[in-house]
Amino acid sequence: MREIFTGLPWWVKWIAVPVIALVVFGGLIASVVGFVIGLLFKLLVFVALVGGLIYVVRKFMSNSSSRGDW
């Protein structure tokens, strides 16, 4: 790979090639990043809902057991 870029100006390696890669693969990169962010958001919502459910169930079980003591 290094043989391909030898003799070319620095701006070809560091500017032109990455810009071409972004143009060609930009849609793919954006869709992958969007998918990962969406997955993380859904995971966060899932964890919050399960945590809330556990909190409510423990609170309810705690209140119902204390009423049984009377």
N, C-alpha and C positions, 0 to 999 in steps of 0.2 A: 504494500500500500504506500509505503514511503517513496518508492521509486516513481510512483505516478505523480506525486506532488513536488518532486525535486525540480528545481529550475523555475517553478512558478512563483509569482509574487506572493507576499504574505497575505494580502487581502483576499486572494482566491481561497486560501485555506481557511482563514478565520472569519471571512464575511460572506463570500459568494456561496460556498458549499453549504454552510448552515442555513442561509436564506433559501436556497433551492430545496434543502431537506424539509424546511418548515412549510414551504409551498406545496411540496409533493405529499408530505405526511401530516400536514396541519390538521386536516379533518379527522384523521385517525387518532392523533394525539388528543385533540379536543374531545372526541367521543369517549376515549379511555379515561381521561381526567374527569369528564362529566359523570361517567358510570361509577368511578371510584368515589367521587364526592356524594353522589346519590346513595350509594351503598352505605357509606359512613353515616349519612343523615338517617337512613332507615334503621341502622344499627343503634344509633343514639336514641331514636324514638322508641325502639323496642326495649332498650335497657331502661329508659325512663318509665315506660308503661309497666314493665315487670316489677321494677322497684316500687312504683306506686301501688300496685296490686299487693305486693308483699307487705307494705306498710299498712294498707287498709285492713288486710286480713289479720295481721298481728294486733292491730288496734282493736278490731272487733272481737277477737278471741280473748284479749286481755280484759275488755269491758264485760263480756259475757261470763267469764270465770269469776270476776269480782262480784257480780250480781248473785252468783250462786252461793257466795259465802253468807249472805244475809239469811 
